[in-house]
Amino acid sequence: MPKQRTIRNNVSCVGVGLHSGKNVRLELKPAAVDSGIIFLRTDLPTCPAIHATAANVTATLRATTLEENGAKVFTIEHLMSALNAWRIDNCTIEISAEEPPVLNGNSIEFFRMIRAAGIVEQSAERKLIRLDKIYRVDGDEGKRFVMALPYDGLRVSFVSVNPHPLIGIQYADFEITEDIYEREIAPARTIAYEREIDALRAMGLGLGGTLENVIVYNDDGWLNALNYPDELVRHKILDVIGDLRLAGIFNCHIVAAASGHALNTQLAKKIYADFN
């Protein structure tokens, strides 16, 4: 059984939140055995702790939101994805606002921050979740789904479906290792349709989005250059890796079609409930 892992040194970054547009400082710190991933809201008087577990998910509109002890954090999926790719069991995340910095709209900077901090094995064995059955959640009468199958490793097979002819149907299948994640998944950015941006901002969403951190398309084409021809589905894989980390660390084959944060976190809650 592998040992638990945390980071060796503190590491930090600053930026603005994707949806809030607020300035924020985020610092990752080593954490003790069995503590898990914990967000600390340093901008609030008592620095309330929010444990990054599926049980604390309260909203999934355009991002995953966690709430505990009267405080919340949201758009945590990119950071959680990088932590999952490195198989970090324990980490304290001090955050000076309710949303991590968007940085460049993906998880590559978080991934590199963790590498720069260093990774250390701890004394206790990892509480690795071993699936003994298939877990599945469906949406839209079966038109969308996500499931986790027992598997020796971590693999994601994803079909994204977008009605816009510029994008259409995209499919990707990756065995997730640190090298593959860094090269093929982490640079994939979040996406937006230009026609929807004003409506999102009227809802208080996307206020920190720019062409530097979001790939944007309209009816004529892309407004910025893509990192991959199928960047959308790769970002979907990035998200599901982050969302499912909320259930714990487990080996599985994730198979999904047109899934998003709502279905991802419903699946995480099912697995979490069975193993906690």
C-alpha positions as CSV (number, residue, x, y, z in Angstrom):
1,M,0.0,0.0,0.0
2,P,1.4,3.4,-0.9
3,K,2.1,6.0,1.8
4,Q,0.2,9.3,2.2
5,R,1.7,12.3,0.5
6,T,1.9,16.0,1.3
7,I,4.0,18.9,0.0
8,R,7.4,19.7,1.4
9,N,7.4,23.5,1.4
10,N,4.9,26.3,1.3
11,V,4.2,27.7,-2.1
12,S,1.9,30.6,-3.1
13,C,0.4,32.5,-6.0
14,V,-1.8,35.6,-6.6
15,G,-4.4,36.4,-9.2
16,V,-8.1,37.1,-9.7
17,G,-11.0,34.7,-9.4
18,L,-12.6,33.5,-12.7
19,H,-16.1,34.2,-11.6
20,S,-15.7,36.8,-8.8
21,G,-13.1,38.9,-10.4
22,K,-11.6,39.5,-7.0
23,N,-7.9,39.7,-6.2
24,V,-6.8,36.6,-4.1
25,R,-3.7,35.1,-2.6
26,L,-3.5,31.4,-2.3
27,E,-0.9,29.5,-0.4
28,L,-0.4,25.7,-0.2
29,K,1.1,24.3,3.0
30,P,2.2,20.8,4.2
31,A,-0.5,19.1,6.3
32,A,-0.4,16.2,8.8
33,V,-1.3,12.6,8.1
34,D,-5.0,12.0,7.7
35,S,-5.9,15.6,7.6
36,G,-7.0,15.6,3.9
37,I,-7.3,18.7,1.7
38,I,-8.5,21.7,3.7
39,F,-9.2,25.3,2.6
40,L,-8.8,28.0,5.2
41,R,-10.5,31.4,4.5
42,T,-7.8,33.7,5.8
43,D,-10.0,36.8,4.9
44,L,-12.6,35.9,7.5
45,P,-12.2,36.6,11.2
46,T,-12.0,33.0,12.5
47,C,-10.2,31.5,9.4
48,P,-12.9,28.9,9.0
49,A,-11.9,25.5,7.6
50,I,-13.7,24.0,4.6
51,H,-12.8,20.3,4.0
52,A,-12.6,19.4,0.4
53,T,-15.0,16.5,0.5
54,A,-18.0,15.5,-1.6
55,A,-20.3,15.9,1.5
56,N,-19.5,19.7,1.5
57,V,-20.6,20.3,-2.2
58,T,-23.5,22.8,-2.2
59,A,-23.6,24.2,-5.7
60,T,-22.4,23.4,-9.2
61,L,-23.4,26.3,-11.5
62,R,-20.4,26.8,-13.8
63,A,-18.1,25.7,-11.0
64,T,-17.9,23.4,-7.9
65,T,-18.7,25.1,-4.6
66,L,-17.9,23.8,-1.1
67,E,-19.4,25.1,2.1
68,E,-18.7,24.4,5.8
69,N,-18.5,26.3,9.0
70,G,-20.5,29.2,7.6
71,A,-18.0,29.8,4.7
72,K,-17.6,28.7,1.1
73,V,-15.0,28.4,-1.6
74,F,-15.9,27.8,-5.3
75,T,-14.2,27.1,-8.6
76,I,-11.9,24.7,-6.7
77,E,-11.9,22.0,-9.4
78,H,-8.7,23.1,-11.3
79,L,-6.6,23.1,-8.1
80,M,-8.2,19.8,-6.9
81,S,-7.4,18.3,-10.3
82,A,-3.7,19.2,-10.0
83,L,-3.7,17.8,-6.4
84,N,-5.3,14.6,-7.7
85,A,-2.8,14.3,-10.5
86,W,0.1,14.4,-8.0
87,R,-1.9,12.1,-5.6
88,I,-1.6,14.6,-2.7
89,D,-3.5,13.2,0.3
90,N,-2.9,16.1,2.8
91,C,-2.6,19.8,2.1
92,T,-3.7,23.0,3.8
93,I,-4.8,25.7,1.4
94,E,-4.9,29.3,2.8
95,I,-7.0,31.5,0.6
96,S,-7.8,35.2,1.0
97,A,-11.1,35.2,-0.8
98,E,-13.9,32.7,-1.7
99,E,-12.3,31.7,-5.1
100,P,-8.8,30.6,-6.1
101,P,-7.0,32.6,-8.7
102,V,-7.9,31.6,-12.3
103,L,-4.3,32.0,-13.4
104,N,-4.4,30.9,-17.1
105,G,-7.7,29.1,-16.9
106,N,-6.4,25.6,-16.5
107,S,-4.4,23.6,-13.9
108,I,-0.9,23.8,-15.3
109,E,0.4,26.5,-12.9
110,F,-1.1,24.7,-9.9
111,F,0.5,21.5,-11.1
112,R,3.9,23.2,-11.4
113,M,3.5,24.9,-8.0
114,I,3.1,21.5,-6.4
115,R,6.2,20.3,-8.1
116,A,8.1,23.4,-7.0
117,A,7.0,22.8,-3.4
118,G,8.3,19.3,-3.4
119,I,6.4,16.1,-2.5
120,V,7.1,14.0,0.5
121,E,5.8,10.6,1.6
122,Q,4.4,10.4,5.1
123,S,4.4,7.7,7.8
124,A,0.9,6.4,7.3
125,E,-0.5,4.3,4.5
126,R,-2.8,6.0,2.0
127,K,-6.5,5.3,2.5
128,L,-6.9,4.2,-1.1
129,I,-10.5,3.6,-2.1
130,R,-10.9,0.3,-4.0
131,L,-14.1,0.2,-6.0
132,D,-15.9,-3.1,-6.0
133,K,-18.7,-2.2,-8.3
134,I,-19.6,0.3,-11.0
135,Y,-20.9,3.7,-9.9
136,R,-23.0,5.7,-12.4
137,V,-25.0,8.9,-12.5
138,D,-27.3,9.9,-15.4
139,G,-28.8,13.2,-16.5
140,D,-31.2,14.4,-19.1
141,E,-32.9,11.0,-19.3
142,G,-29.7,9.2,-20.0
143,K,-28.4,11.6,-22.6
144,R,-25.5,12.5,-20.2
145,F,-23.8,10.3,-17.7
146,V,-20.6,9.7,-15.7
147,M,-19.5,6.5,-14.2
148,A,-16.5,5.0,-12.4
149,L,-15.4,1.4,-13.0
150,P,-12.9,-0.6,-11.0
151,Y,-9.5,-0.3,-12.6
152,D,-5.9,-0.7,-11.7
153,G,-4.8,2.9,-12.2
154,L,-6.5,6.1,-13.3
155,R,-8.0,6.4,-16.7
156,V,-10.6,8.8,-18.2
157,S,-12.6,8.3,-21.4
158,F,-14.8,11.4,-22.2
159,V,-17.2,12.4,-24.9
160,S,-18.2,16.0,-25.0
161,V,-21.2,17.1,-27.0
162,N,-21.6,20.7,-28.1
163,P,-24.4,21.7,-30.6
164,H,-22.2,24.4,-32.1
165,P,-20.8,23.2,-35.5
166,L,-17.4,24.6,-34.6
167,I,-17.0,22.2,-31.8
168,G,-19.5,19.3,-32.2
169,I,-18.5,15.9,-30.7
170,Q,-15.1,15.5,-29.2
171,Y,-13.7,12.3,-27.7
172,A,-10.5,11.7,-25.7
173,D,-9.1,8.8,-23.7
174,F,-6.1,9.1,-21.4
175,E,-4.3,6.9,-18.9
176,I,-3.6,9.6,-16.2
177,T,0.0,9.7,-15.1
178,E,1.9,12.8,-13.9
179,D,3.7,13.1,-17.3
180,I,0.6,12.6,-19.4
181,Y,-1.5,15.0,-17.2
182,E,1.1,17.7,-17.5
183,R,1.5,17.4,-21.2
184,E,-2.0,16.5,-22.4
185,I,-4.5,17.7,-19.7
186,A,-3.3,20.5,-17.5
187,P,-2.8,23.1,-20.2
188,A,-6.5,22.8,-21.4
189,R,-8.4,25.9,-20.6
190,T,-12.0,26.6,-19.7
191,I,-14.3,27.6,-22.5
192,A,-17.0,30.2,-23.2
193,Y,-19.5,31.1,-26.0
194,E,-19.2,34.9,-26.7
195,R,-23.0,35.3,-27.0
196,E,-23.4,34.0,-23.4
197,I,-20.8,36.2,-21.7
198,D,-23.0,39.3,-21.0
199,A,-25.7,37.1,-19.4
200,L,-23.1,35.3,-17.3
201,R,-21.6,38.6,-16.0
202,A,-25.1,39.8,-15.2
203,M,-25.4,36.8,-13.0
204,G,-22.1,37.7,-11.3
205,L,-20.2,35.0,-13.2
206,G,-17.1,35.2,-15.4
207,L,-16.1,38.6,-14.0
208,G,-12.4,37.6,-14.1
209,G,-12.5,35.9,-17.5
210,T,-10.3,37.2,-20.3
211,L,-8.9,35.9,-23.5
212,E,-5.7,35.1,-21.5
213,N,-7.5,32.5,-19.4
214,V,-10.6,31.4,-21.3
215,I,-11.0,30.1,-24.9
216,V,-13.9,31.9,-26.5
217,Y,-15.8,31.1,-29.6
218,N,-18.6,32.8,-31.6
219,D,-20.4,31.9,-34.8
220,D,-17.4,32.8,-36.9
221,G,-14.7,30.9,-35.1
222,W,-12.3,31.1,-32.2
223,L,-11.3,34.4,-30.7
224,N,-8.0,33.1,-29.5
225,A,-5.6,30.3,-30.4
226,L,-6.2,26.9,-29.0
227,N,-3.7,24.8,-27.1
228,Y,-5.2,21.6,-28.6
229,P,-7.8,21.1,-31.4
230,D,-9.9,19.2,-28.9
231,E,-9.2,21.5,-25.9
232,L,-12.8,21.4,-24.7
233,V,-12.9,17.7,-24.0
234,R,-9.5,17.8,-22.4
235,H,-10.7,20.5,-20.1
236,K,-13.7,18.4,-19.3
237,I,-11.3,15.6,-18.3
238,L,-9.4,18.1,-16.1
239,D,-12.6,19.0,-14.4
240,V,-13.8,15.5,-13.7
241,I,-10.4,14.6,-12.2
242,G,-10.8,17.5,-9.8
243,D,-14.4,16.9,-8.9
244,L,-13.9,13.2,-8.2
245,R,-11.0,13.9,-5.9
246,L,-13.7,15.1,-3.5
247,A,-14.6,11.4,-2.9
248,G,-11.0,10.7,-1.9
249,I,-8.1,9.1,-3.7
250,F,-9.1,6.0,-5.7
251,N,-8.1,4.1,-8.8
252,C,-10.8,3.9,-11.4
253,H,-11.7,4.2,-15.1
254,I,-13.9,7.2,-15.4
255,V,-16.3,7.0,-18.5
256,A,-18.4,10.1,-19.2
257,A,-20.6,11.6,-21.9
258,A,-21.5,15.3,-21.7
259,S,-21.0,15.4,-18.0
260,G,-20.4,18.5,-16.0
261,H,-19.9,19.6,-12.4
262,A,-23.4,18.6,-11.3
263,L,-23.1,14.9,-12.4
264,N,-19.4,14.7,-11.4
265,T,-20.1,15.7,-7.9
266,Q,-23.2,13.5,-7.6
267,L,-20.9,10.6,-8.5
268,A,-18.3,11.8,-6.0
269,K,-21.0,11.9,-3.3
270,K,-22.1,8.4,-4.0
271,I,-18.6,7.0,-3.7
272,Y,-17.8,9.2,-0.7
273,A,-20.9,8.0,1.1
274,D,-20.0,4.3,0.6
275,F,-16.4,4.7,1.9
276,N,-16.7,7.2,4.7
